[in-house]
Amino acid sequence: MSTTFKDATATAPKTGNGYRTLWRWHFYAALFVMPFLVVLAITGTLYCFQPQIEPLLYPHRMIVQPEAAPKLSQDALLARAQAAMPANAQATSVRVPNAPDRSAEFVFRVPQQGSQSVYVNPYSGDVLGTLSIDNRFMQVTRMLHRKLLLGKFGELLMELVACWTLVMIGTGIALWWPQGAARMSRAFVPDLTLTGRAFWKSLHASIGIWLAIGAAAFVLSGLPWTGSWGQGLKSLSTRANLGAPEGSWGGLPLRSAVPGQSASAQTQTHTPSAGHHHMSEMESMPGMTMDDMPLANVPWAVGAVKVPSLAAGESGARIGIDRVIGMMRREGIDGGYEIALPRSADGVYTVSYFPADPKAERTIYIDQYSGAVMKDIRYEDYGAVSKAVSYGTALHMGRYFGLANQIICAAISLGLASLAVTGFVMWWKRRPAKSVGAPSRERAAPPMRGWKAGMVLLAVIFPLMGATMIAVWLADRAVFRPYARQTS
């Protein structure tokens, strides 16, 4: 049975403890967050199970029958893949599988068509088919999760959603907090004897309190990947020597030593003059970072590392992919990594190993001619912030401790979606006519200095959110004030 808005608000505590103020901020946060939480929950759950879902979606491309015969060399498989692509297609990376029943995957950039994966049977050399990188199901799911397929605007919008979810969680805990030990023992379980909006409120509160810690961890572990705050954190942590190791964020313009090129010529190219960069330096260092590379997974700590030069130069005898794979095997890494291929005469091989255990992360630069390791960035080289982000990412994606991690992440995601649904039902049952239904204000608002300090702190830490806080406060005063008077 529906409850009127006036009756619903009358049941709220009327003491000057700030209950209505907290409820009002909780309402505004939820009003903004709820629709996006459903999208985040569904896409996040799907992406969490990517290792299981993708082979089911594309079995004829990704899955092969293991054979007793040895696999063909990666260089031979790449040649087969290249032959199946248009003449102007350029190979950009190789994804080395870690299971005998997986096909070899090579990524090509095709002008006017974007990037495409080519799948090759590693035993027979048969080309199994292609997939568009941008249009494959999991990539679309990932972009929906990160930016709603709306580019930079969508990325900033989802960052705001994450920040306001923290407000929703904090105010929700404060509203739920029971008075007295007797009520505390019952507050974790919904009261199934209730009916109407009271039942939905009890269910909503119980689900929310069980999810609070996990939901906050979800939000905080996802924020480092956002386009505004995440990039700022990466930059600040690097400057404070808490991010990637010193010298790997653009200070080492590594290049392969091109055979036949004099040492003096290489030195002139590698070393900028004191007052300005040499022209060849400017042409060869366009500012590409690891995040720009054609790699599906790049450790957060090295995302802004400058990629060694891709400038054109004299050609020479390049070592093959198989030699790079052999080097990785001697390091104890048998598969599950990607190799970005050199796209010019003095470019390098870049190996990105992003396993479930962050402590095993590696980013390795290899000279394409000599096979010398030019830079090897490991977890031990990360600063404290990068180490924390690596673990947060592994847990956030459901990778760290296998299926159990995936199930926990799915439970938290779907639980957040259920909060959005139950919150909507509660609002629907108490909605007033011709009004947004914001809870009424306190007649004598308490100081609430602690909460105000907390909100200011959030605004300072998350500037984008701080700007929207001011906008919400102004809108509440100018737009929603008449409704508050009607429902007081």
N, C-alpha and C positions, 0 to 999 in steps of 0.2 A: 504494500500500500504506500503510495507516494506521500511524502511529508512536505509541507509548504516550507518555503525559504525562511519565513519568519519563525516558524516553530523550530526549524533546525538550528538557527542561530541562537534561539533562546536557550537551547540546551547547553551551549558553550559556557564555560566559566565566565562569570561577570566580574571577577576580582581584578584588581589592577596589576596583574602579573605579566601583562604583555601577551596573553594568549591570543587575542584577536589580531594583534600586530603580526605575530608569528604566522597565524593562519592566513592573513592577508598576503604576506610575502610567499608563503607556501603555495597559495592559490595562483599568484602571478607566475611563479616559477613553473608550476605544473601546467598552467595554461599554455605556456610557450613550449615546454619540453615534451609534453605527452605525445603529440603526433609523431615527432621525430624519434622518440624512444621506441615506438613500434617498428619503425624502419630499421633503426640500429639493432634492435633485438633480432629481427628476422635475418638481416644480412650478416650480422655478426655470428649468429649460430651457423648459418650456411658456410661462411668462410672458415670457421673453426674446423669444420669437417671437410675441408678441401681435399686432403689426401685420400679420403674415402669416396668423395662424390665425383671428382673429375674422371677417374678411371671408369666409373659407371656411365658417365655422360659420353665419353669418347673411347670406348673399349677397342675399336678397330684401329685407332691410331696409337693409343698409349700402351696397350697390352700385347705382348707377343708370347709365343710358346717357347720356353727355354729349350735349348738343344745341347747335345753333348759336344758338338763341334765348337771350336773357339769362336769368339766374336771377331768380326772384321775390325780393322783398325779404324780409329775415329777419323783419321785423315781420309781414308777410303770412303767412309760413310758420308763425310762432308762433301766429297766430290759427287756422290750419288745425289745428295740433297741439292747441291748447286745445279746439277744437270736438269733437275725437275723444276727449277725456278726460271723466271724471265732472265734474259741476258744482263739486264741492268740491276739485278738484285745483288745486294752486298751482304755477306755473312757477318753478323755482329757478335753472336755469342753461341756457346755450346753448353747445354745442360747435361751434366754427367749423371746418369741414374745410379741408384745404389741397390737395385734389385734386379735379378736375372730375367724377370718377366716384363721389364719395361723397355720400351723402344728408345732409340737415340733421338734426341731433339736438338734441332739447330734453328736458330732465330735469324731471319733475314730482314733487312730493310729494303722495301720495294718502293721506288718513287711513285707518288700519287696513290699508293695503296697502304701505306703504313707498314708495320712490322708483322711478320707471319712466322709461325713455327712450322717446320717441316719434320715429319716423323719418319724414321727409317728403321726397318728391322735390322738389329745389329748382327744377326746370324746369316741372313740371306742377302742383305743389302737392298731389299725391296722398299721402295718409297710407299708409305702407308697412307699418306694424305697430309693436308695442311690445315692450320687453324689461324684465324686472325687473332693477334695478341689482344687487341683492344675490344674485340667483340665476343671473346669466349666468355662463357657464363660466369666463371669465378672472377674474371677481371671486372666485368660489369657489376657484380655483387660487391667487390672491393671498392670500386669507385662510388657506388651508391652509399656504402658505409662511410667513406671518407669525405665525400663532397656532393652527394646527391646528383651526380652527373651534371653539376652546374659550374664546373670550373672553380676559379679562385673564390667567387662569391659563395658557392656551396661549401667550400672548405672552411671559410670563416664562419659561416652559419652553423656548421656542425661543431666548430670549436666553441661557439657561444652556447650551443645545446649542452655540451659537456660541462662547461662552467656553471650554467644555471642548474644543472642536475646536482651539483654540490650544494647549492642553496636549498634545493628541494629536499635533499637528504638531511641536511642539518636542521632545517625547520621542521621536517617531518619527525625526526627523533625528539625534538623539543615538545612538539604537540602530543606525541605518544607517551612521553615520560609519565609514568603513573605516580600517584601520591600514596605512599605507604607500602609496606612489604606485602600485605595481603593482595593488593591489586597487582603488584609486580609479578607475583607467581601466576597470575591469570593473563597477563598482558601479551605473552608470547604465543598464545593459542586463541584462535578466533572463537567467539561465543556463538555456537550453532543454534542456541535457543532463541536468538534475536531474529527479527524480521524487518523487512523494508530497508531503509537507509541505514539503520543502526547495525544490521548484519553486515552490509557492505563496508561500513566504516570499520567494524571490528576485523573483517577479513583484510581490508586494505592496510590497516595498522600492523597486523601480525606479519603479513608478507613483507611489508616494508622494513620492519625491525630485523627480521631474519636476513634480509638482503643488504642491509645498510653498509656493513663493512666490505662485503664483496663488491657492491656497486661503487662505493667510493674508490676502492682499489682499481676497478675497471676504468673509471674515469681518469684517475691520476696516471695510470699506465698507458692510456691512449693519448693523453695530451702532448707528450713529447713529439708525436708524429704530426701535429697540426701545423698548418701553414704559417701562422703568425706567432703564437706563443712558443710553439715547438722549435721553430727556427731561431727565435730569440734565445731560448734556453740553450740550444746547441752552440750558438755564437758565444754567449756569456760563459758557458762551462769551458769552452776552449780557451778563452782569454784568461781564465782563472786556473788553467792547467788541470781542470777536472774532467775534460772531455777526451778527445783523441790525443795520442802522444805528440810531444813537441816536434815540430818539423814536418809533420805529415799533412798539415792543412795549408798547402800551397808554398811552403818554404823549400821544398825539394823538387825542383823541376826535372824529374827523372825522364830519361830518354834511352831508347836502345842505341847502342853504339853501332852506327851504320858502317858496314865494311867499306873500306876505300876512302872514307872521310877522314881528313887529317885531325889530329888531336886539337890543334889550335883552332880549327874551324868549329869543332864541337864546343870548345871552351868559350869562344865568342858567342856562340848561340845560347849556351847554358847560363852565362853570367851576365846579368844586366849591368849597365854602367851605373856609376854612383848617383847621378842626378836624374836619370830616366831609364826606362826599359829600352833595350835594343829593339829595333824594328822586327827582327826575326823572332825575338821573344814575344812581342805583342801578337804576332801572327800565329805563333805556335801555342800560345796559352790563352785560348778563348774563354777560360773561366769554367770549363766543364768540371763537375764534381762527380763523386761516386753515385749520387742520387740521379744524375743525368744518364748514367750508363744503361745499356740494354740488359739489365739484370733484374730478375724478379724479386730477389731478396738481397738487401744490402744492410749490414749491421748499422744501427743508428749512430754508433760512435764514429764511423768513418764516412757517413753520408755526405759530409761537406768537404771531404778530402779532395784536393785538386787531382784530377786525373793527369798522369804524365802526358807529355806533349803528343799531339796527333798531327803535327805539321808534316807536310810532304818533304821527302828527301830522296836520296839515292837508294835504289833497291839492292837487296842482297839475299843470301840464302837463309830463309827463315826456318827455325826449328818447327817441327810439326806438333799438332795437338797431342799426339800420343806421348811425346817426350814430356810435355807438361803434366799429363795424367800420370806418367811414371814417376815424376818428381813428387806429386801429391801422394801417390801410393806409398812411396818410401817414407813419407811423413806420417803414414798411418791413416790416410784419408782415402777411402776406396770409392766414394761416390757421394751424391747429394750436394753437389756444388755446381757453380757456373763459371765459365771462362769467357770473359769479354775478349774478343779477338782484336789484334792490332789492325787499325784501319789506315795505316800509312807506313812509310818507310822507317820512321823512328818511334812509332808507337810501341806499346808493350802489351804482353798478356796480363790481364788482371783476373785473378782467381778470387771469387767471393764464396766463402764457406760459412753458412748460416745454419748450424745444426740446432737440435732441440736444447742442448746444454750450452748456455752462453759461454762457459769457460773454454769451449773448443772453437769459438769463432776465430776466423782467420781472413785476412785480406792480403793477398800476395801479388806484388808486381814482379814480372819476369822479363828479362831482356829477350826480345824475339829472335835474336841471332845466336847469342852465346848460351842462352838458357840460365844465365846468372840471376839469382834472386836479388832484386834491387831494393825491395822494401817488404818486410814481413810484419804486419800489424796483428798482434794477438790480444786476447782478452787481458793478459797481464799488463799490457801497455796502456790500457784505458785508464782514465781518471775515475774518481768515485762516482760522478754523475753518470758517466757512460756505462759503468758497471751496473748501476742500479737500473738504468733504462733497459739494458740488455735483459736482465732478469724479468723486469716488468713486462717487456714485450713478449718474452717466451711464455709467461703465464697468461697474458692477455689473449694470445692467439691459440692457447690450448696446446702448446707444443712441449712444455717442460717435462711433464711426467705422464705422457701418453694419453690413452683413452680416458683415464680418470680425470685428467686436466680438461679434456674436451667436454666431458659430461658436466663438470662443475661450471665451466664457462657457459655452456648452453643453459644450464639451470638458472644462472644469474641473469643471462640475457632475457630468457623467456619470463623470468620472475619480474623483471623491469617492465616488460610488455604487459604483464598482468596488473601491475600497479597503475599503468596508464588506463587500462580498461576499467578497473574497479574505481579509480578516481573519476573517470568520466561518468560512470553510473551514479556515483554519489552526487556529482554536480547536477546530473539530469533530474534526479529525484528531488532536489531542493531548489531547482532553478526558478528564479522569479520571472515574471512576465516583463518583456521589453527591457531586459537588463543583462549585463554580463555576469552578474551574480557574485561580485567580489564580496567577501565577508565585511561586515561593518567595522568601523574604527572604534578604538577605545574612547570612551567619553573623557577620561583623564589619562592620557598616555603615560606610562611609566618611563623612567629614564632609559632603561635597557642598555646601559653603557657597554656591557660586555658584548652584546649582539652588534651594536653599532660599530664597535672597534673591530669585531670579526668581519663585518661587511666591508669596512674600509680596507682592512688587510687584504681581503679577496680582491677588491678593486685595484689595489696597488700591484698585487702579484699578477693579476690577469687584467691588464689595461682595457682590452676590448670589452670585457665583461663590465668593468667599471663604467665605461661610457653608456652601456645599456642600462645599468642600474640607475644612473641619473635620468635617463629617458623614461624609465618606468616610474620613477618617483614623480617626475613632472607630469606624466600622463595621469597618474593616480590623483594628483592634486587638481589638474585642470579638466580631465575628461570624466573620470569615474567618481568624482566627489558627489555629484548629484545622486548617483545610485546608492552610495553609502548612506546618505541622509534618509533615503526612502526605506532602507532596510535596517536602520539602527534599532 
